[in-house]
Amino acid sequence: MSTAASYLSAVSQADARARKLSDTDSTTSTPALSLSSSVTSSSTETVLDDAPFENLDGLSYPKVPPTSEQVFKTVHSEFGHCANESFRYTARYQPGGQFARPEQEPPHYVLLSTYLSYLLLICVGHLRDFIGKRMRPSSYKHLMKQDGYMALNSDFDSFYTRRLMLRIDDCFFQPVTGVPGRTIVLLDRSSPDYNITYYPTGTRTRALNISSYNYLGFAQATGGCADAVEESVRRYGVAACGTRLEGGSLDLHLQAEALVARFIGTEDALISSMGFATNSTIIPALVSKGSLVISDELNHASIRFGVRLSGANVRMFKHNNMESLEQLLREVISQGQPKTHRPWKKILVIVEGLYSMEGNLCNLPAVLELKKKYKFYLFVDEAHSIGALGPHGRGVCDYFGINPRSVDILMGTFTKSFGAAGGYIAGNKNIIDRLRTSGHTGAYAEAMTPPVLTQVIASTASIMGISIQDKNSSLQSQAVAYPGPVPSSALPPWMPLAPTMIDGTDGAMRLRRLAFNARYLNRALRLLGFLTYGNDDSPVVPLLLFNPGKMAVFARLMRTRATPIVVVIVAYPATPLVTSRVRFCLSASHTKEDIDTVLTACDEIGDLLDLKQGTCGRWPLEEIMARAVEIVQMKEMP
Amino acid sequence: MSTTTAALEPVFTFLASTYGTLETNFYKIPGSHVVARYVKSSHQNDPGRTVLEIMLFIFAVRTLLQSRTRADRSGKHFIKFDEKEIDELVDEWTPEPLGAELTSKEKAHLDAVPVIAGPTGPKPRLTTGKTVLNLASYNFTGLAGNETINQKAVEVLRRYGLGSCGPPGFYGTQDVHIQLEKDIADFLGTEASILYSQAFSTISSVIPAFSKRGDIIVADRGVNFAIQKGLQISRSTIRWYDHNDLHSLEQVLESVEKERRKKGLPLTRRFIVTEGIFDCDGLISDLPKLVELKNKYKYRLILDESISFGTIGRTGRGLTELYNVPATQVDMLVGSVANGLAAGGGFCAGSSIVVNHQRINGTSFVFSAAMPAMLAVAASEGINILRNTPSILTSLQENIRAIHSVLDKVDCITIPSHPASATIHLWVRLPSPTHLSPTAPVSSGKPSNPLSVIPRDPMQFDYDLEEKLLQDIVEEALAQGVMITRAKTLRGQELTEVRPSIRIAVTSALSKKDCEKAANVVKAAFIKVVGRRR
C-alpha cells in the first residue's frame, strides 16, 4: 500500500510541476499538440530523481500537461506520451504505388566541393604526417617498424582513421547511460588534444534520441517486458552457461524459438546469441564450395563475413536493381562454375529487407517473381525490418502481403525492434534442424542468456497479443492463423502479463505510432527541401550532407541545441565517398512533438549549412507541422 | 620523283609546324622540362628502357580500362549463348536442396541434447523431470545463479532496460561497458580491454583486425574452431606447428626466419596464435616458454584464454597468473566473459594501441550491437567475487583433483587434459589390440610440414566408433543422474579431425563428494558401455 501512496503523491507532484511550467512554455507548442500530450509517471524513482527540475526541453516531462482522463503508464523520457489517435498510421504496400522514388542528384557544385574537401583533407593529412614524422617521431612510433617488429598498423592503412575520422571523432563512441529510449543521457566528455584522448567532465545531458535502433520502443526499464525480465532474472539468473548442444539449452530457448517461428509464420526457427554472428556463423552451413551466393552490393558486413567463411563463390548485383539481378542470374546459370562450367550446386540470393544506410526496402515481389523462374534460394536479412514494418510488425513479407513461407530463409535480429540482443533464423523444419547441427552457433557459441530470451518472448507476445485459453483446448491453439495472437500456453507460465499485452493494444499502438512517425519525418524532410533516400514508410531516414565538414557541424549543432538531439552521422566506408549522410532512426516512443522538434532543428541547421538541395515542392515549416496528419495520409507526395 | 616531293612539301611543312606548336605548348606546361629531360636522359642511357616503359604504360592503361568484375564476358572461359539457349539451360538446371536432411544419427544426437527446465546450476532439473549433477555446463566458478549478481542485474534492468539498441560507435557504449572493460584490464593487469558481444565471434574478429594478407601467422595445429575461422578471414600466410609442442614451434619460427632471409622478403607483421587451455583436449600451453620464443623471434602473441580465463590461477586470472607472467607480455589476450564469468560476450585485453585499433577495425565489434548492460554488470560483479574469494578457485582445483583421482586409472579412459585444467577430456581407450586402437603418434623424428595443418604422424582412431561409444556413455550417465556432454565439433568443417571426447566441465559449486559421486557414475558408464562391446 505504501508504494501505491507514494506513487500517487509523486504523480500529483509531477503533474503540478508540469502544469506550472507549461504556463510559461505554451507559446512554443502548436495548437495541434495541446490535445496530444500529458504527464504521468509509473515510477516514483524517475519522478523524484530528476531534481533540480526544469522542463525547458520537454524531454523528461511533456510541455503540455495531461487532461484528467488521460492516464499513461510509461515514463515520458523512455516512451513518449501521445494520446492523439490521429497520430497513428498503418503502413502497407499499395500495389501499383510508387515503390522507390528516383534518387535525386545534388547540384554539381556540391559534388565538386565535396571532392575538393576530401582532396584538401588528404593533402593536409599527408603534410602533417610528413612534418610530424620529422619533428615528433615519438608520436609515430607505433606506425614505424622498430626493434625488429613490423608496425602493428601501417600509417597508410590507418591514414583515414588518423587524419580524417579523428577530426570528427567526438561524434562517435559517445558514452551514454540509462535507457536508450526516446531520450538518452549523454555522459559529457571533453578532449584536450583534439580527440586523441577524452576525459569525462562529470556532467550529464539528456538528449532526444533519434539514433538508437529502438523501432518499437521496447527499450524500457519499466512496463510489461521489464517486469517479465525481472521475474526471469529472479528465477533463472543471468547466464545459460554453455553452448546449445553442450548443456546450455534451457526450456526458455525452446519456448522462444517456437514463439519466434509462430511470429514469423514459418515452421521452425533457431536463435543465436549475437545478431552479427547469426549471419556469420549460419551462412557457412547453407552454402559451400561449388555454390554461388548472389549478394546485393549494399549488404551488411556480417553477410559478407559469413559468405567469405563459407568458401562459396560470390557475385554482386547493383543495389535493388532487378534487371541487374536477372542478367546476372542468366549469366551464372548458363555459364556454370568458373572454368569447369559444371552446374552450380545451388544459388543463394541474399538481400536485406530494409537497408539500414539507405532506408530502401528490397523489391521482394520482383525477387520472388525471379525466384520462380530461376529456382534460386532466397535469404532475406530482416535485421532492421522485422517488427518495424508491416501492419502486424512481421517485416517485409507482411508489408508486401507475401506469405513468409515463400522465402526460404528469413533472418532477423532482436537488437532493434525487440529491445533485446541476438538474432534468429526462420525457415522449414528440416533446414533449421540442419543449421542447428551444422551451423557454428550450436556447437561453439554460447547460448542466449535467460533475461534476453525473456525480453524476446515478452516483446514478441506483446506485438502479437495473447489469447487466453484453458489447457484443455491446446489443440485449438495450433489452429490460430498467422498472424494471429499467441496462445497463452506457448508462454512461460510464470511470466507476468500486462493487460495491454494480452489484448494486443500495446503492440498495435507501437506499430501504428512508428508507422506515423516514419512517414511523417520522411515526407516532412522532403517537403522542407532536403535530399533524403529511402521509402516513405522506412523508419530509417538518411538525410544527405555530402561535404565531410558538414557532418561534424551538423551533429554538434544538433547536440548543443536547447533541446539537445543526438544523431548518427555516417560516411565512407559505410557509404560511397561523396554521399555522407546523417541517419535518423525513428521509434514508436517518439511523439509528434518530438518529430516537430527534429524538423525545426533540421530546418534551421539546413539553412545554415545549405542542405536544402531537393527539387521537391517546398512547404514552410509551420504548415508542415500543422498539416502533419494530412501529409501522412496522402497517397503520393505532393 | 621530284614532283612527288613537291606535292608532299605542304604536308611536311604542316607536320613540322604542328610539331613546333606542340613542342612550344608542351614546354609551356609547368614541370614539362623535367619530364622531357627525364625521358631524354633515360633514353640515352638505355634505349631498351623506353620500349619497356611504353609497354608498361600501355599495360597500365589497359588494366585501368578493364572491367573489374570477375569472370567478365570477354574472359577466355566465357561461352556465348543466345537467349533461347540460356532459357533452356535455366529450365534444365535443378539445384540441390538448401539444407540436406539430417541423417538418422544426426537426428538422434540432436534429440538427445538435454534441456534444462528452470535455472542452470550445479544440480539443475531437466525437462524430463530428473534432477541431475551438472558436469556439462560452463559454470566453473559457480557464478550462475549467484544472488548478489541477480540482485545487481535487476537493479541494472530498472535503470538501463535490457538491450543497448545500437553498436558501440552509435550511442551503444554505456558507462557499464566502459566499467567492465576497465575491470577486466585491471583484473588482468593490462592497459585496456575491449568487449565483444559474443565470445565465439571475438577471436575470429581480433585476428583479421591485425593480420592481413602477406602477414605471417604461426599457429598451433590444435587451435579451436573460432581461431581457424579468424585465420581464414585474415588471408595471412599460415605456418603450423605441432599441437602444444614448443620445440616444433621453435623449428617453425626458425624456418620462417630462414626463408625470409633467403628470399630477402621484407619484414611483415608476425603472430603466434595459440590457446591457453586447449578447447580440443584440455592441454595447457607453456606460457613462459611461449613468451621467451616470441620475444626471441620478435613475434606478437595472440593467446586465446576462452577456457583458462576464470578457471585457473590463484584468483582465476588465467594462464598469466598461473605462470606468474605479466599479462603485458601477451600482446592480444582474448578471453570469454560467457565462460569465465558466467555472463555473456568476450573480450580482448592488451595495450591501448591494440585495443583502440580494434574499435575501428574489429569487424564484429563495429558492426554489432553492444552487449546488454545487465550482462556487463553481472560480469563486473563476477570479477569482484573472484577477486575477493580466492577460495572459489581452491575448491575448483580440489574438485578437479577429486575427479582425476577417480578417472585417472580407469583402463578404458585416456585423459589427455592437464591435471589443473577445469575442462577434463575423456577419450575412449579400447583395450583389445585386435581393434584399430588409438595409439600415441610414434615420432618418426622428422618434423611435420609447417605448410600443412595435418601433422606428419596424425593420431590414429576410429571416429565413428568412438563417437558412438561416447554418445552411449553420455546417455548412460544421464540415466544415472549425471549430465555430461560430448565435445561437439563440426566434423568436416574443422581443419583437422578432432578426436571425439567427453568433456567434463568441473564446477566449484558442487561439493567434493558430489564430484566424486559423479565421477564414479561416469566411470561406471565407461566400463559398462566399453565392456558391452567385448
Interface residues (C-beta under 8 A of the other chain):
Chain A: E45 E78 H142 K145 D147 G148 Y149 M150 A151 L152 N153 D157 S158 T161 M165 F172 F173 Q174 P175 V176 T177 G178 V179 P180 G181 I184 L187 N209 S211 S212 Y213 N214 F218 A219 Q220 A221 T222 C225 A226 V229 E230 V233 R234 R235 Y236 G237 V238 A239 A240 C241 G242 T243 R244 L245 E246 G247 G248 S249 L250 D251 H253 L254 S273 M274 G275 F276 A277 S280 T281 P284 A285 L286 H300 A301 S302 F305 R308 L309 R315 M316 L329 R330 E331 I333 S334 Q335 P338 K339 H341 P343 W344 K345 K346 I347 L348 K373 Y374 K375 F376 Y377 D408 I409 T413 F414 T415 K416 F418 G419 A420 A421 N428 N430 I431 I432 D433 R434 L435 R436 T437 S438 H440 T441 G442 A443 Y444 A445 E446 T449 P450 P451 V452 Q455 V566 V568
Chain B: T69 R70 A71 R73 H77 F78 I79 F81 E85 I86 L89 V90 W93 T94 P95 E96 P97 L98 G99 A100 E101 L102 E106 K107 H109 L110 V113 P114 V115 I116 A117 G118 P119 T120 G121 T127 N134 A136 S137 Y138 N139 L143 A144 G145 N146 I149 N150 A153 V154 L157 R158 R159 Y160 G161 L162 G163 S164 C165 G166 P168 G169 F170 Y171 G172 T173 Q174 D175 V176 I178 S197 Q198 A199 F200 S201 S204 F210 K212 D215 N224 F225 A226 K229 Q232 I233 L267 T268 R269 R270 K298 R300 S336 A338 N339 A342 A343 G344 I353 V354 H357 R359 I360 N361 T363 S364 V366 F367 S368 A369 M371 P372 M374 L375 A378 M483 T485 R486 A487 K488 T489 L490 Q493 R503 A505
